Amino acid sequence: QVQLVESGGGLVQAGGSLRLSCAAPGLTFSRHNMGWFRQAPGKEREFVAAITWSTGTPYYLDSVQGRFIISRANAKETVYLQMNSLKPEDTAVYYCAAGRANDSRGPTTASRYDYWGQGTQVTVSS
């Protein structure tokens, strides 16, 4: 059974940085696109970033472009989200997701992802 395990969340002051990690033991990691989503209290889950398996092409939510960096280490079956210049509005539970690379739906679409992690809390204080 595939499990995605996130780590690295926590409490940070505005302007600070955090790096989230998502390990995917049991997943054919190199054949899956990987994504990060987040959900703030009272809001719907939203796309944050994604990276393709074949070329490592990244995609970002406009509001995190230039501040967040997604990367993957296929040999370690791990995807990372480096979050810099954090803002209070980045506060949310962050979820890692994996979706088959041959799924034609866009990387920002939550329904294209087959596996999800349990989430890790990120809190940014002002």
C-alpha positions, 0 to 999 in steps of 0.5 A: 500500500502506498503511503506518502509521509510529509514532514517539516511543518511547524511555526515560523515568523513572517519572512522565515523559511521552512522545507517540507519533505514528502517520502513515498515508499512503495510508490513507483516514484519515477512514474508519478508527477508529484504535487503539493496542495494546502488547505487553510481553515474554512477554505477549500484545498488549493494547488501550491506546486507540482513537478513532473517526473520526466523533465522535472518541470515545476508549476506554481500557484501565482502567489507562491511563484518566486518564493517556493521551490519544488524539487524531487530526488527520485533516488530517494523517492522524496519530493521537497517544497522549499518555502521562503519569505513566508507570509501569514496567508501561507498558513495551512495544512500542506498535503503531498500528492502523487499522480500517474505521469500519463494522466492527461489532466493538468498538474494543478487539478487535485482529482488527477492525484491518486495518493495523498499524505496525511498533511503537515501544519505550517503556521506563519505568525505576523 
